[in-house]
Amino acid sequence: MKYKQQSTSKQFVIKTATVGLLINMLMFSAIPAMAEGEKTPATTEAGTVAPATAKGTAVKIPSVESLGLELKSAVLIEPTTGQVLLSLNADEPLPPASMTKMMTEYIVADAVKTGKIAWDQKVIVQKNASEQIGSRIFLAEGDEHTVEELYIAMAVGSANDATVALAELVGGSEEAFVAMMNDTAQKMGMKTAYFVNSTGLSREDMPADFRPDIDKETVMSAMDAAILAKFIVTDHPDFTKFTTIQSYKFRPRDKAPMINYNWMLEANKNNVNFKAYAYPGLDGLKTGHTASAGNCFTGTAVRDGVRLISVVMGADSEAHRFTETKKVLDYGFTNFEIKQVIAPKSVVESNQTVPVLKGKKKEVSVVTDAGVTFIVPKGTTSPQITATAQINDPATLVAPIAKGSKVGKVTYSYKAEGMSQAQQKTVNLVTSDEAEKAGWFKLFFRAIGEFLGDLFNGIKNLF
């Protein structure tokens, strides 16, 4: 014990002598002494303070069961957030029938967008397309039509022959195009989707010479169909140019035009046959029907600037798929709204500043680089938001640091009462001011201060 005390006293004497030497050097220096005034930096150009947990009113939404849906599966999403608002067996893979054509539509529209093909490009119909059954426009081998004409026939009349003709144009063969479909599904994050053709027909209904040598059928869950629809409306916002066409005469010699299978188009409010089904704001997307799939429909509608996407599968009639879709969409538009819960350039209450090495100031203020939007129940005034910040390694935060530099990120979470999933959004934390580098003299004095602090802590620990 005596040895330990002597050792500690010796360290104290050495530290004191060192400090004395340094002070003596400074006293005789020609450089005038400078007082360092360290201040906590003020927050600038910041929006509202975003606390770690913000409490507000909780509005309960009706249960899905209260809708009394008579379907095999259904889902409702908001495409900009991806938030699921309603789910009924939404992850169960089922035959999607002609909703399969949404993937064909997406890939063909993408090929036009990237310049691989053109809307006015002529397409020569091949044998596979000419032998399709079901919904079709009776294309003959060797017929010539433009990409746009065939696309309209696919989108409006669900024509299997037009669909295959386009698939063969883009892929070289339907088989190669189907490989593109499955690859695209994986990239989109579709978990259950698997395609065996471009149309949605059952494998046994395909022309024998072009039937894939695999004992599988096309399947897609309601959730996957909604994801696919989200990519269509996001990547190809001009989709309504085709999906809102009420009728289309494919050839001048045709006795009657093809009629859009989508009875819910808003424009049908003036159609005596379909006005009972017309839905305000509805502008797409794709119907489907086979014996194994029943009646299906992926719909999308816009109200007050908010777009929703609905999918119903396994309805027992054409009319029923639309009346059930109305229930699903009404549920969304009646009970939910999009609300910005965090403004851009907001301050996170628990992380208003980050430490800076070698800066004129030891800290710099930080704010979010973007706002955060969530889907909330209508009537919610201040949704309860949780914020979790993650700051970059302090060793990397060395002055100078430019204003607007990314120094971390913050994840906001929100879960509405009655909803199974929490919504999350991550934004960057950026500096709201420039962190200037300190001069050597300031850094020297700071080192002295830190040394003295360490010294006096050492003295304090002696007792």
GUBANU-599528 format. One record per residue (C-alpha): x, y, z; residue in one letter. Coordinates in nm, 2 decimals. Each point is the difference from the previous one (the first is absolute). Layout:
BEGIN
+--------+--------+--------+--------+
:     px :     py :     pz : residu :
+--------+--------+--------+--------+
:      X :      Y :      Z :      A :
...
+--------+--------+--------+--------+
This chain:
BEGIN
+--------+--------+--------+--------+
:     px :     py :     pz : residu :
+--------+--------+--------+--------+
:   0.00 :   0.00 :   0.00 :      M :
:   0.29 :   0.23 :   0.09 :      K :
:   0.16 :  -0.07 :  -0.34 :      Y :
:  -0.32 :   0.08 :  -0.19 :      K :
:  -0.04 :   0.34 :   0.18 :      Q :
:   0.37 :   0.09 :  -0.08 :      Q :
:  -0.06 :  -0.10 :  -0.37 :      S :
:  -0.31 :   0.21 :  -0.02 :      T :
:   0.17 :   0.30 :   0.16 :      S :
:   0.29 :  -0.04 :  -0.24 :      K :
:  -0.24 :   0.01 :  -0.30 :      Q :
:  -0.17 :   0.31 :   0.15 :      F :
:   0.34 :   0.18 :   0.03 :      V :
:   0.09 :  -0.08 :  -0.36 :      I :
:  -0.34 :   0.13 :  -0.13 :      K :
:   0.03 :   0.31 :   0.21 :      T :
:   0.36 :   0.07 :  -0.13 :      A :
:  -0.11 :  -0.06 :  -0.35 :      T :
:  -0.29 :   0.25 :   0.03 :      V :
:   0.23 :   0.25 :   0.16 :      G :
:   0.24 :  -0.03 :  -0.29 :      L :
:  -0.27 :   0.05 :  -0.26 :      L :
:  -0.14 :   0.30 :   0.18 :      I :
:   0.35 :   0.15 :   0.02 :      N :
:   0.04 :  -0.05 :  -0.37 :      M :
:  -0.33 :   0.18 :  -0.07 :      L :
:   0.08 :   0.29 :   0.23 :      M :
:   0.32 :   0.08 :  -0.19 :      F :
:  -0.15 :  -0.06 :  -0.35 :      S :
:  -0.03 :   0.29 :  -0.24 :      A :
:  -0.35 :  -0.12 :  -0.09 :      I :
:  -0.27 :   0.17 :   0.20 :      P :
:  -0.21 :  -0.23 :   0.22 :      A :
:  -0.35 :  -0.08 :  -0.14 :      M :
:  -0.30 :  -0.10 :   0.20 :      A :
:  -0.20 :  -0.28 :  -0.15 :      E :
:  -0.37 :   0.05 :   0.04 :      G :
:  -0.16 :  -0.34 :  -0.07 :      E :
:  -0.37 :   0.04 :  -0.06 :      K :
:  -0.27 :  -0.25 :  -0.09 :      T :
:  -0.08 :   0.07 :  -0.36 :      P :
:  -0.34 :   0.14 :  -0.08 :      A :
:  -0.23 :  -0.20 :  -0.23 :      T :
:  -0.04 :   0.18 :  -0.34 :      T :
:  -0.22 :  -0.06 :  -0.29 :      E :
:  -0.18 :  -0.28 :   0.19 :      A :
:  -0.37 :  -0.08 :  -0.01 :      G :
:  -0.20 :  -0.12 :   0.28 :      T :
:   0.16 :  -0.20 :   0.28 :      V :
:  -0.07 :  -0.37 :  -0.05 :      A :
:   0.00 :  -0.17 :   0.34 :      P :
:   0.11 :  -0.35 :   0.05 :      A :
:  -0.36 :  -0.09 :   0.08 :      T :
:  -0.29 :   0.22 :  -0.09 :      A :
:  -0.34 :  -0.08 :   0.14 :      K :
:  -0.33 :   0.09 :  -0.15 :      G :
:  -0.36 :  -0.11 :  -0.04 :      T :
:  -0.06 :  -0.36 :  -0.09 :      A :
:  -0.29 :  -0.07 :  -0.24 :      V :
:  -0.12 :  -0.35 :  -0.03 :      K :
:  -0.08 :  -0.13 :  -0.35 :      I :
:  -0.26 :  -0.27 :  -0.08 :      P :
:   0.10 :  -0.36 :  -0.03 :      S :
:   0.04 :  -0.17 :  -0.33 :      V :
:  -0.26 :  -0.26 :   0.12 :      E :
:  -0.26 :   0.28 :   0.02 :      S :
:   0.00 :   0.02 :  -0.38 :      L :
:  -0.13 :  -0.35 :  -0.04 :      G :
:   0.21 :  -0.07 :  -0.31 :      L :
:  -0.08 :  -0.32 :  -0.18 :      E :
:   0.33 :  -0.06 :  -0.18 :      L :
:   0.29 :  -0.24 :   0.00 :      K :
:   0.24 :   0.29 :   0.06 :      S :
:   0.02 :   0.38 :  -0.01 :      A :
:   0.24 :   0.28 :   0.08 :      V :
:   0.00 :   0.38 :  -0.01 :      L :
:   0.32 :   0.21 :  -0.01 :      I :
:   0.11 :   0.36 :  -0.04 :      E :
:   0.27 :   0.00 :  -0.26 :      P :
:   0.22 :   0.29 :   0.10 :      T :
:   0.06 :  -0.14 :   0.35 :      T :
:  -0.07 :  -0.37 :  -0.08 :      G :
:  -0.22 :  -0.01 :   0.31 :      Q :
:  -0.24 :  -0.29 :   0.02 :      V :
:  -0.34 :   0.13 :   0.11 :      L :
:  -0.20 :  -0.32 :  -0.03 :      L :
:   0.11 :  -0.36 :  -0.03 :      S :
:  -0.20 :  -0.32 :  -0.04 :      L :
:   0.20 :  -0.31 :  -0.08 :      N :
:   0.21 :   0.24 :  -0.20 :      A :
:   0.32 :  -0.21 :  -0.01 :      D :
:  -0.17 :  -0.32 :  -0.13 :      E :
:   0.11 :  -0.09 :  -0.36 :      P :
:  -0.30 :  -0.04 :  -0.22 :      L :
:  -0.07 :  -0.02 :  -0.38 :      P :
:  -0.02 :   0.36 :  -0.11 :      P :
:  -0.15 :  -0.06 :  -0.34 :      A :
:   0.04 :   0.31 :  -0.23 :      S :
:   0.14 :   0.21 :   0.28 :      M :
:   0.32 :  -0.17 :  -0.12 :      T :
:  -0.01 :   0.24 :  -0.30 :      K :
:   0.09 :   0.29 :   0.24 :      M :
:   0.36 :  -0.14 :  -0.01 :      M :
:  -0.01 :  -0.02 :  -0.38 :      T :
:  -0.13 :   0.35 :  -0.01 :      E :
:   0.27 :   0.12 :   0.23 :      Y :
:   0.29 :  -0.16 :  -0.19 :      I :
:  -0.13 :   0.11 :  -0.34 :      V :
:  -0.05 :   0.36 :   0.13 :      A :
:   0.35 :  -0.01 :   0.14 :      D :
:   0.14 :  -0.12 :  -0.34 :      A :
:  -0.17 :   0.31 :  -0.16 :      V :
:   0.13 :   0.23 :   0.27 :      K :
:   0.36 :  -0.12 :  -0.05 :      T :
:  -0.02 :   0.02 :  -0.38 :      G :
:   0.02 :  -0.38 :  -0.06 :      K :
:  -0.33 :   0.02 :  -0.20 :      I :
:  -0.24 :   0.28 :  -0.10 :      A :
:  -0.37 :   0.04 :   0.02 :      W :
:  -0.03 :   0.04 :  -0.38 :      D :
:   0.22 :  -0.30 :  -0.07 :      Q :
:  -0.16 :  -0.27 :  -0.22 :      K :
:  -0.03 :  -0.35 :   0.15 :      V :
:  -0.04 :  -0.31 :  -0.22 :      I :
:  -0.23 :  -0.25 :   0.17 :      V :
:   0.16 :  -0.35 :   0.05 :      Q :
:  -0.16 :  -0.34 :   0.03 :      K :
:   0.00 :  -0.01 :   0.38 :      N :
:  -0.21 :   0.32 :   0.02 :      A :
:  -0.24 :  -0.11 :  -0.27 :      S :
:  -0.08 :  -0.32 :   0.18 :      E :
:  -0.10 :   0.16 :   0.33 :      Q :
:  -0.35 :  -0.07 :   0.15 :      I :
:  -0.22 :   0.19 :   0.24 :      G :
:  -0.02 :   0.37 :  -0.02 :      S :
:   0.15 :   0.10 :  -0.33 :      R :
:  -0.03 :   0.22 :  -0.31 :      I :
:   0.05 :  -0.29 :  -0.25 :      F :
:   0.34 :   0.08 :  -0.13 :      L :
:   0.12 :  -0.20 :  -0.29 :      A :
:   0.36 :  -0.11 :  -0.06 :      E :
:   0.17 :   0.26 :  -0.21 :      G :
:  -0.23 :   0.29 :   0.10 :      D :
:   0.17 :   0.33 :   0.07 :      E :
:  -0.10 :   0.25 :   0.27 :      H :
:   0.18 :   0.27 :   0.20 :      T :
:   0.12 :  -0.05 :   0.35 :      V :
:  -0.25 :   0.26 :   0.12 :      E :
:  -0.30 :  -0.18 :  -0.17 :      E :
:   0.10 :  -0.33 :   0.16 :      L :
:   0.06 :   0.16 :   0.34 :      Y :
:  -0.35 :   0.15 :   0.00 :      I :
:  -0.15 :  -0.33 :  -0.10 :      A :
:   0.19 :  -0.16 :   0.30 :      M :
:  -0.09 :   0.28 :   0.25 :      A :
:  -0.36 :   0.05 :  -0.10 :      V :
:  -0.12 :  -0.33 :  -0.15 :      G :
:   0.25 :  -0.23 :   0.19 :      S :
:   0.08 :  -0.15 :  -0.34 :      A :
:   0.23 :  -0.31 :   0.05 :      N :
:   0.11 :   0.00 :  -0.36 :      D :
:   0.11 :   0.37 :   0.01 :      A :
:   0.18 :  -0.07 :   0.33 :      T :
:   0.20 :  -0.28 :  -0.14 :      V :
:   0.09 :   0.20 :  -0.32 :      A :
:   0.14 :   0.27 :   0.22 :      L :
:   0.18 :  -0.25 :   0.23 :      A :
:   0.17 :  -0.16 :  -0.31 :      E :
:   0.10 :   0.34 :  -0.13 :      L :
:   0.18 :   0.10 :   0.32 :      V :
:   0.13 :  -0.33 :   0.11 :      G :
:   0.07 :  -0.17 :  -0.33 :      G :
:  -0.23 :  -0.29 :   0.11 :      S :
:  -0.27 :  -0.02 :   0.26 :      E :
:   0.22 :  -0.24 :   0.20 :      E :
:   0.28 :   0.25 :   0.02 :      A :
:  -0.25 :   0.28 :   0.08 :      F :
:  -0.14 :  -0.21 :   0.29 :      V :
:   0.36 :  -0.03 :   0.14 :      A :
:   0.01 :   0.38 :  -0.01 :      M :
:  -0.34 :   0.01 :   0.19 :      M :
:   0.13 :  -0.23 :   0.28 :      N :
:   0.33 :   0.19 :   0.02 :      D :
:  -0.19 :   0.33 :   0.02 :      T :
:  -0.23 :  -0.14 :   0.27 :      A :
:   0.30 :  -0.09 :   0.21 :      Q :
:   0.15 :   0.35 :  -0.04 :      K :
:  -0.33 :   0.16 :   0.10 :      M :
:  -0.01 :  -0.21 :   0.32 :      G :
:  -0.30 :  -0.21 :  -0.09 :      M :
:   0.03 :  -0.30 :   0.23 :      K :
:  -0.24 :  -0.25 :  -0.15 :      T :
:  -0.04 :   0.09 :  -0.36 :      A :
:   0.09 :  -0.26 :  -0.27 :      Y :
:  -0.09 :   0.03 :  -0.36 :      F :
:  -0.02 :  -0.27 :  -0.27 :      V :
:  -0.14 :   0.22 :  -0.27 :      N :
:  -0.06 :   0.36 :  -0.09 :      S :
:  -0.38 :  -0.02 :   0.01 :      T :
:  -0.12 :  -0.17 :   0.32 :      G :
:  -0.16 :  -0.29 :  -0.18 :      L :
:   0.03 :  -0.34 :   0.16 :      S :
:   0.29 :  -0.21 :  -0.14 :      R :
:  -0.24 :  -0.25 :  -0.17 :      E :
:  -0.17 :   0.29 :  -0.18 :      D :
:   0.32 :   0.11 :  -0.17 :      M :
:   0.08 :  -0.12 :  -0.36 :      P :
:   0.15 :  -0.35 :   0.03 :      A :
:   0.31 :   0.09 :  -0.20 :      D :
:   0.08 :   0.29 :   0.23 :      F :
:  -0.09 :  -0.15 :   0.33 :      R :
:   0.29 :   0.01 :   0.25 :      P :
:   0.14 :  -0.34 :   0.11 :      D :
:  -0.06 :   0.06 :   0.37 :      I :
:  -0.28 :  -0.12 :   0.22 :      D :
:  -0.08 :   0.34 :   0.15 :      K :
:  -0.26 :   0.27 :  -0.03 :      E :
:   0.00 :   0.38 :   0.02 :      T :
:  -0.06 :   0.12 :   0.36 :      V :
:   0.01 :   0.34 :   0.17 :      M :
:  -0.12 :   0.11 :   0.34 :      S :
:  -0.22 :   0.31 :   0.04 :      A :
:   0.30 :   0.17 :   0.17 :      M :
:   0.22 :  -0.07 :  -0.30 :      D :
:  -0.27 :   0.13 :  -0.24 :      A :
:  -0.01 :   0.32 :   0.20 :      A :
:   0.38 :   0.03 :  -0.01 :      I :
:  -0.01 :  -0.04 :  -0.37 :      L :
:  -0.27 :   0.26 :  -0.04 :      A :
:   0.20 :   0.24 :   0.22 :      K :
:   0.30 :  -0.03 :  -0.24 :      F :
:  -0.23 :   0.06 :  -0.30 :      I :
:  -0.16 :   0.32 :   0.15 :      V :
:   0.34 :   0.12 :   0.12 :      T :
:   0.23 :  -0.08 :  -0.29 :      D :
:  -0.26 :   0.05 :  -0.28 :      H :
:  -0.23 :   0.28 :   0.13 :      P :
:  -0.15 :   0.03 :  -0.36 :      D :
:  -0.16 :  -0.35 :   0.04 :      F :
:  -0.34 :   0.17 :   0.01 :      T :
:   0.04 :   0.09 :  -0.37 :      K :
:  -0.09 :  -0.37 :  -0.06 :      F :
:  -0.19 :  -0.12 :   0.31 :      T :
:  -0.27 :   0.27 :  -0.02 :      T :
:  -0.10 :  -0.08 :  -0.36 :      I :
:  -0.36 :  -0.11 :   0.02 :      Q :
:  -0.03 :  -0.16 :  -0.34 :      S :
:   0.23 :  -0.05 :  -0.30 :      Y :
:  -0.06 :  -0.11 :  -0.35 :      K :
:   0.31 :  -0.20 :  -0.09 :      F :
:  -0.06 :  -0.03 :  -0.38 :      R :
:  -0.23 :   0.22 :  -0.22 :      P :
:  -0.17 :  -0.32 :  -0.12 :      R :
:  -0.08 :  -0.12 :   0.35 :      D :
:  -0.38 :   0.00 :   0.06 :      K :
:   0.03 :   0.13 :   0.35 :      A :
:   0.27 :   0.15 :   0.23 :      P :
:   0.15 :  -0.19 :   0.29 :      M :
:  -0.14 :   0.12 :   0.33 :      I :
:   0.22 :   0.06 :   0.30 :      N :
:  -0.05 :  -0.28 :   0.26 :      Y :
:   0.04 :   0.25 :   0.27 :      N :
:  -0.35 :   0.11 :   0.09 :      W :
:   0.12 :   0.22 :   0.28 :      M :
:   0.16 :   0.27 :  -0.22 :      L :
:  -0.12 :   0.34 :   0.12 :      E :
:  -0.10 :   0.09 :  -0.36 :      A :
:  -0.26 :  -0.28 :   0.01 :      N :
:  -0.22 :   0.22 :   0.22 :      K :
:  -0.17 :   0.10 :  -0.32 :      N :
:  -0.02 :  -0.36 :  -0.14 :      N :
:  -0.34 :  -0.15 :   0.05 :      V :
:   0.14 :  -0.35 :   0.03 :      N :
:   0.28 :   0.08 :   0.25 :      F :
:  -0.10 :   0.32 :   0.18 :      K :
:  -0.10 :  -0.21 :   0.31 :      A :
:   0.37 :  -0.10 :   0.03 :      Y :
:   0.18 :   0.32 :  -0.10 :      A :
:   0.22 :   0.11 :   0.28 :      Y :
:   0.12 :   0.37 :   0.05 :      P :
:   0.37 :   0.03 :  -0.08 :      G :
:   0.05 :  -0.36 :  -0.13 :      L :
:   0.23 :  -0.01 :  -0.30 :      D :
:   0.13 :  -0.36 :  -0.02 :      G :
:   0.13 :  -0.26 :   0.01 :      L :
:  -0.06 :  -0.37 :  -0.10 :      K :
:  -0.27 :  -0.26 :   0.02 :      T :
:   0.05 :  -0.38 :  -0.01 :      G :
:  -0.21 :  -0.31 :  -0.03 :      H :
:   0.06 :  -0.37 :  -0.04 :      T :
:  -0.18 :  -0.31 :   0.14 :      A :
:   0.28 :  -0.05 :   0.25 :      S :
:   0.04 :   0.36 :   0.10 :      A :
:  -0.36 :   0.11 :   0.01 :      G :
:  -0.04 :   0.38 :  -0.05 :      N :
:   0.28 :   0.23 :   0.09 :      C :
:   0.07 :   0.37 :  -0.02 :      F :
:   0.29 :   0.23 :   0.07 :      T :
:  -0.15 :   0.35 :   0.03 :      G :
:   0.15 :   0.34 :   0.06 :      T :
:  -0.17 :   0.33 :   0.08 :      A :
:   0.09 :   0.36 :   0.09 :      V :
:  -0.19 :   0.23 :   0.24 :      R :
:   0.12 :   0.33 :   0.14 :      D :
:   0.34 :  -0.07 :  -0.14 :      G :
:   0.03 :  -0.34 :   0.17 :      V :
:   0.04 :  -0.31 :  -0.21 :      R :
:  -0.09 :  -0.34 :   0.14 :      L :
:   0.05 :  -0.35 :  -0.16 :      I :
:  -0.24 :  -0.28 :   0.07 :      S :
:   0.01 :  -0.37 :  -0.09 :      V :
:  -0.28 :  -0.25 :   0.03 :      V :
:   0.03 :  -0.37 :  -0.09 :      M :
:  -0.24 :  -0.29 :  -0.02 :      G :
:  -0.33 :   0.20 :  -0.03 :      A :
:  -0.29 :  -0.22 :  -0.13 :      D :
:  -0.11 :   0.22 :  -0.29 :      S :
:   0.10 :   0.30 :  -0.21 :      E :
:  -0.23 :   0.23 :   0.19 :      A :
:   0.11 :  -0.13 :   0.33 :      H :
:   0.37 :   0.09 :  -0.05 :      R :
:  -0.10 :   0.36 :  -0.05 :      F :
:  -0.24 :   0.03 :   0.29 :      T :
:   0.26 :  -0.15 :   0.23 :      E :
:   0.26 :   0.24 :  -0.15 :      T :
:  -0.23 :   0.28 :   0.09 :      K :
:   0.00 :  -0.12 :   0.37 :      K :
:   0.38 :  -0.01 :   0.00 :      V :
:   0.06 :   0.34 :  -0.15 :      L :
:  -0.27 :   0.16 :   0.21 :      D :
:   0.16 :  -0.14 :   0.31 :      Y :
:   0.33 :   0.17 :  -0.10 :      G :
:  -0.14 :   0.34 :  -0.11 :      F :
:  -0.23 :   0.03 :   0.29 :      T :
:   0.24 :  -0.10 :   0.28 :      N :
:   0.34 :   0.12 :  -0.10 :      F :
:   0.19 :   0.31 :  -0.12 :      E :
:   0.37 :   0.08 :  -0.08 :      I :
:   0.15 :   0.24 :   0.25 :      K :
:   0.35 :   0.15 :   0.02 :      Q :
:   0.10 :  -0.09 :   0.36 :      V :
:   0.36 :   0.14 :  -0.02 :      I :
:   0.09 :   0.32 :  -0.19 :      A :
:   0.32 :   0.03 :  -0.19 :      P :
:   0.29 :   0.15 :   0.19 :      K :
:  -0.14 :  -0.12 :   0.33 :      S :
:   0.20 :  -0.03 :   0.32 :      V :
:   0.01 :  -0.34 :   0.17 :      V :
:  -0.05 :   0.08 :   0.37 :      E :
:   0.25 :  -0.26 :   0.13 :      S :
:   0.26 :   0.08 :  -0.26 :      N :
:   0.00 :   0.37 :  -0.07 :      Q :
:   0.38 :   0.01 :  -0.05 :      T :
:   0.29 :  -0.23 :  -0.07 :      V :
:   0.35 :   0.03 :   0.13 :      P :
:   0.27 :   0.14 :  -0.23 :      V :
:   0.37 :  -0.07 :   0.03 :      L :
:   0.25 :   0.29 :  -0.07 :      K :
:  -0.29 :   0.25 :  -0.05 :      G :
:  -0.03 :   0.36 :   0.11 :      K :
:  -0.29 :  -0.13 :   0.20 :      K :
:  -0.02 :  -0.35 :   0.15 :      K :
:  -0.35 :  -0.06 :  -0.14 :      E :
:  -0.20 :   0.07 :  -0.31 :      V :
:  -0.38 :   0.01 :  -0.04 :      S :
:  -0.17 :  -0.26 :  -0.21 :      V :
:  -0.34 :  -0.03 :  -0.16 :      V :
:  -0.19 :  -0.24 :  -0.22 :      T :
:   0.06 :   0.03 :  -0.38 :      D :
:  -0.36 :  -0.09 :  -0.09 :      A :
:  -0.35 :  -0.02 :   0.13 :      G :
:  -0.19 :  -0.31 :   0.11 :      V :
:  -0.34 :  -0.10 :  -0.12 :      T :
:  -0.22 :  -0.27 :   0.15 :      F :
:  -0.35 :  -0.13 :  -0.06 :      I :
:  -0.21 :   0.07 :   0.31 :      V :
:  -0.36 :  -0.05 :   0.10 :      P :
:  -0.21 :   0.30 :  -0.09 :      K :
:  -0.04 :   0.23 :   0.30 :      G :
:   0.34 :  -0.07 :   0.14 :      T :
:   0.14 :   0.34 :   0.11 :      T :
:   0.35 :  -0.10 :   0.13 :      S :
:   0.09 :  -0.36 :  -0.07 :      P :
:   0.23 :  -0.17 :   0.25 :      Q :
:   0.34 :  -0.01 :  -0.18 :      I :
:   0.31 :  -0.17 :   0.13 :      T :
:   0.34 :   0.12 :  -0.12 :      A :
:   0.33 :  -0.21 :   0.02 :      T :
:   0.32 :   0.18 :  -0.10 :      A :
:   0.32 :  -0.15 :  -0.11 :      Q :
:   0.31 :   0.23 :  -0.02 :      I :
:   0.31 :  -0.07 :  -0.21 :      N :
:   0.32 :  -0.12 :   0.17 :      D :
:   0.12 :   0.31 :   0.20 :      P :
:   0.35 :  -0.06 :  -0.13 :      A :
:  -0.12 :   0.09 :  -0.35 :      T :
:  -0.16 :   0.33 :   0.11 :      L :
:   0.31 :   0.22 :  -0.04 :      V :
:  -0.01 :   0.37 :  -0.09 :      A :
:  -0.03 :   0.15 :  -0.25 :      P :
:  -0.35 :  -0.14 :  -0.07 :      I :
:  -0.21 :   0.18 :  -0.27 :      A :
:  -0.36 :   0.10 :   0.07 :      K :
:  -0.24 :  -0.27 :  -0.12 :      G :
:   0.25 :  -0.28 :   0.06 :      S :
:  -0.16 :  -0.34 :   0.10 :      K :
:   0.10 :  -0.09 :   0.36 :      V :
:  -0.25 :  -0.26 :   0.08 :      G :
:  -0.36 :  -0.12 :  -0.05 :      K :
:  -0.32 :  -0.02 :   0.19 :      V :
:  -0.28 :  -0.25 :  -0.03 :      T :
:  -0.36 :   0.10 :   0.08 :      Y :
:  -0.26 :  -0.26 :   0.09 :      S :
:  -0.37 :   0.02 :   0.03 :      Y :
:  -0.27 :  -0.26 :   0.06 :      K :
:  -0.36 :   0.09 :  -0.01 :      A :
:  -0.24 :  -0.17 :   0.23 :      E :
:  -0.17 :  -0.29 :  -0.18 :      G :
:   0.27 :  -0.04 :  -0.26 :      M :
:   0.23 :  -0.30 :   0.01 :      S :
:   0.31 :   0.16 :  -0.14 :      Q :
:   0.20 :   0.30 :   0.11 :      A :
:   0.11 :   0.25 :  -0.26 :      Q :
:   0.36 :   0.10 :  -0.01 :      Q :
:   0.20 :   0.26 :  -0.19 :      K :
:   0.37 :   0.08 :   0.02 :      T :
:   0.14 :   0.34 :  -0.09 :      V :
:   0.35 :   0.14 :   0.03 :      N :
:   0.13 :   0.23 :   0.27 :      L :
:   0.20 :   0.28 :  -0.16 :      V :
:   0.20 :   0.30 :   0.15 :      T :
:  -0.21 :   0.32 :   0.00 :      S :
:   0.32 :   0.21 :   0.03 :      D :
:   0.36 :  -0.02 :  -0.11 :      E :
:   0.24 :  -0.14 :   0.25 :      A :
:   0.32 :   0.20 :  -0.05 :      E :
:   0.34 :  -0.13 :   0.10 :      K :
:   0.16 :   0.16 :   0.29 :      A :
:   0.35 :   0.16 :  -0.02 :      G :
:   0.30 :  -0.17 :   0.17 :      W :
:   0.00 :   0.26 :   0.28 :      F :
:  -0.36 :  -0.07 :   0.09 :      K :
:   0.06 :  -0.38 :  -0.02 :      L :
:   0.31 :   0.05 :   0.22 :      F :
:  -0.20 :   0.18 :   0.27 :      F :
:  -0.27 :  -0.26 :  -0.02 :      R :
:   0.26 :  -0.27 :   0.05 :      A :
:   0.12 :   0.19 :   0.31 :      I :
:  -0.35 :   0.02 :   0.13 :      G :
:  -0.06 :  -0.37 :  -0.05 :      E :
:   0.34 :  -0.07 :   0.17 :      F :
:  -0.09 :   0.21 :   0.30 :      L :
:  -0.34 :  -0.17 :   0.02 :      G :
:   0.17 :  -0.34 :   0.00 :      D :
:   0.24 :   0.13 :   0.26 :      L :
:  -0.26 :   0.13 :   0.24 :      F :
:  -0.20 :  -0.32 :  -0.04 :      N :
:   0.32 :  -0.18 :   0.10 :      G :
:   0.03 :   0.22 :   0.31 :      I :
:  -0.36 :  -0.06 :   0.09 :      K :
:   0.05 :  -0.37 :  -0.02 :      N :
:   0.28 :   0.02 :   0.25 :      L :
:  -0.25 :   0.08 :   0.28 :      F :
+--------+--------+--------+--------+
